[in-house]
Structure formats: structure tokens, C-alpha cells
Amino acid sequence: MNIRQILVEKAVAAMVAAGLPEDTNPAVTQSTRPQFGDYQINGAMGAAKKLKTNPRELAQKIIDNLDVSDIASQTEIAGPGFINIHLKPEFLADTLVSANQDEKLGVAEHASAQNVVVDYSSPNLAKEMHVGHLRSTIIGDAVVRALVFRGDSVTRQNHVGDWGTQFGMLIAHLEDQLENNGIASQALSDLEKFYKEAKVRFDEEEGFAERARDYVVKLQSGEKSVISHWETFTDVSMHHCLETYKELNVTLKKEDTYAESKYNDRLSGVITLLKEKGIAVEDQGAQVVFLDELANKDGEPSVFIVQKSGGGFLYATTDLAACDYRSNKLGADRILIFVDARQSLHFSQVELTARKAGLLRDETTYEFCPFGTMMGEDGKPFKTRTGGTVKLAELLEEAVSRATDKLAERESDLSAEERAEIARKVGIGAVKYADLSKNRTSDYIFNWDTMLSFEGATAPYLQYAYTRVRSIFRKAGIDAASLNAPISIVEAQEKALAIKLIQFEEVLDQMIGEATPHVLCSYLYELASLYMSFYEACPVLKDGVEPATKESRLMLCNLVAKTLAKGLDLLGIEVMEQM
């Protein structure tokens, strides 16, 4: 249940009844302090300013027409025209009981599901995945999980780089390895090393660069033996990616891969279409789109090259073909693309060109979702101590190792096998939450000590919070799954916790709409913090607690545990029953 959306609809109806235009913004927000109610309708002030009337009088007219008796116990005007809404404890209780009995925790599926295409991860198969691929992979996957949970139809698109001039170089090097009785899986076991070897030969070995360029021509013309080498290379490379996805608990599978090479047969048609429509023109032998909409301060149009002077295609061409495939072939309502913020101009050029050419339908939104950079503690992009690229697999291995050391400091009667499994979940979860909890568009500092801490807004803190709630049921000898009792909201801490619990759907809608997992991270941390305050103020298992009160509070505990588990699952972070 999205309480804010319900209040928006009720507020709009009240404003129309009060004589305001239908497009008046009701400005419904969550209240920041309990004395201001639980929600506020703040639209009276903006509307009064436009109409040049008294905002408090207008607010009263809105209240006179506001039908919230089913969910609110009180409405009041505060300050210059704020309308405070106090939710009924009975409404909160009934909503939470229903959520506790629902496997989706009261989160409804979208009334009209959308067809959403999500482009994320997209590593270059010429190299092993490195830390630069982390953000796209885990941010995209969290949004995908939330979309699926809300009932949208999602097509994952792992737009891997598997084409272009560099592959001629790599195929030439691979063929030499195989001719020397090498085995492909061994030759490609370290992709970074393999790429560097090929690059050195390309730059320094006489005749190798020419061979590499010949292989590019053969590859593009579909020569069987070269295609076979290319397939071997891409298969082994993709296997490395899939292993990393599994370790990261990311939902991408092999069948979600839709590589650059998939668009080859569409590229010439895209150029023909752009030329026929007069969108692309020849300039110094290349095909270029001049975009006045993105002109610089001197009025010079933005230059978007879609075909090289020698006839070769570029990322621009492939991305335009991808627009056509996703919008017109897959029928996408939304296209979400998670890519480094430094590519903002490129994707603005892609969208403008695609819309002019009809490669994107008007009904399809094209949402470039940029993200900032993972920085080292020196404030520069995260690198190894020697300045090299950090492999993602090695980063995750170190995360688990550090989590193992951290957990060794804590007393436990768990077996070595159980501790190892917990360390894996804590280490991987810590890396993911540290990234996901930051605003997507911001750079952030990578710090091991902070992310592995059991205090503050971290994955270990939330995982531990979950285990603490679950331990209550073990201590009480109660099967949480069979718990079904009325809930009574009496204490202030109970109400604060109840309101936070019913806002789960509201948070997911914001996360999905803005493609911002950090809002879910913040919500889960706030929920865990409110639970700690509730547990300290509202005894659950202590002697003297009335049975009905005990059951009510156990119901709240159970829903907190289920919400924490589901929320973390939507972030791709695993929980454990004990730590």
C-alpha cells in the first residue's frame, strides 16, 4: 500500500471540489516531526499564491472537502497553510496485520505493468571485469529486482562489448597460442594478462598490427575459422563474467547477454535511414548528425559521428540500433541505461537522434541513469597500490577475507563452515551496500573499515539487526510463520515503527521511478534504528507483559524481520539467521 499516493489522490479530489484546477500540485510529503502529523498536504500555499488568496482559508476549504476518515484520525491546519494528517492507529494496525499475512508484505503489483528494458553491467569482453563495472552491475540489478517485485515485465540487457578493432588483435594472439598447442581456457585464464600481451605485440611486433587488422575484416565478413576463434574468446570471457555475477549475487544470466555484435545486421540500415531523412550528412567522408539542441555557448551544434569516413561503424551506430530494437521490437515502455556519468553527452546525442529518426517511439521513455566514480582514499579513481586496475573478482575475494578476520574477533559457537558462509555474505554485502547506499550520481570513497563496521549505515549492521529480531523468536520458542494476532498501536515507538513499515511500497516506488537504490538503503537503516528504539522502550518477552501486548509486539518484530530481509534481498544482499 502506497499511503502517499492514496493521500495524493484524495488531496487532488478535495482541491478540485474546493474549486482549484485539476493539475494543482497537492505537495504531499511525509512529516518530519510527530507534532506535525504523519503526512502533510502543502499544496494550499502554492495554489493560494497563484490565486492571490489567503492560504489558511484555502487550506480550510480543502479540509472541508477532504475525505480521509478511513485512514486518518485528525486533520489540522498549521502555520501559513500546512495541512497535517494524523493516521489512525487502527488503520495502521489493520494494514500491518494484512502485510504480515502477505508474502509480498502488503506491496501491491502495479495495476498496469510496464515493459521495461534495463541495460546494465555491460563489460568489455576484451578484459576481465574490474571495479569500474561494479556500480553499473549492482545498481542496475537492484532496480531490476524492485521492478520485478512490483510486477513489471523486465528484459535484462547485458550489452557486452564483443566487437570492434581490438578483437582482431586478440584473435590473432589467440590463434598463435592455439597453434603452439595451447588450450583456449588456459590461454584466457587471465584475461588482463592476455590483453596486455596482445597489446604489446600490436604496438611493437612487426607485422602483427597488420595481421590484426586483417582479422577484423575477416571477422566482420563472417569467415568461419575467425568466427570460431571469436566465439571461443567471447565464451571464455563471458564465463569469467558469470562467475563474478554469481559471487556478487547478481541476477544476470547468460541468456541476458545481448552483445554489440547482435546489432551488426541493423547498422547499415540505421545509416541509410538517417541519410534518407536528412538527419545524417556527409562531412569529411564521415556520416555526421549535427544537433542544434546541444549547441555550445558559441551556438555551434553538437557533432555526433555515426559512421567513420572509411565506412566503419561506432558505438553511436550500435546504440541507435539498440534504441530501435528495444523500443520497436521489444515494445519497451521504459529503457533504463546504467552507465558512467562521463557518457552523458553521448546518450543525449543518441536519444535526440533516435527520436528524430523514429528509432525510439514517443511512448518509450529513454532514461540515462548515470553514476559517479568509486574513489580511493586519496580522492582519485580506485586503483591498486601500483596504479593498476583492480579486478572485481579480487576485490570480492578480499572483502570476504576481511569479513572473516572481522568475524573472528566476535565470540561465536558456530561451526567453521557456518562462519565461512556468514563471512561470505557479510563481505559481499558490505561492498554492495557501501556502493548502493550512496546517491547514484555521486562519487564515493571506498573504505574497508567503514563498510565492514557493525555500527552505522552498513550491511553488517542491517544483517545483524535482522539476526537480533530473529533471535527473539528462537528465545521465545515461537514459530514466526504461524504467528497471527491483532496488533495494537499504543506507544509512540510502536506508532513510529508502524508508520515506517507501511511506507515500504512508497519507498520502492521512489526507487523504481528515479532508479535510486540509495533511498531503499536509507529506509532499511531507518527501519532498523526505529526497531532498536522500539525494542528498548516496549518490552516483548519480559515478565509482566500482557499476552495480547506480547503477541502484538511479536507481530511487529516479525514484520520488521521480513521487511529487512526482503529489502536487503532487493538490493541483492543476503541475510543469515545467526551471526
Order of alpha helices (4+ residues) and beta strands (2+ residues): alpha-beta-beta-alpha-alpha-beta-beta-alpha-beta-alpha-beta-alpha-alpha-alpha-alpha-alpha-alpha-beta-beta-beta-alpha-beta-alpha-beta-beta-alpha-alpha-beta-alpha-alpha-alpha-alpha-alpha-alpha
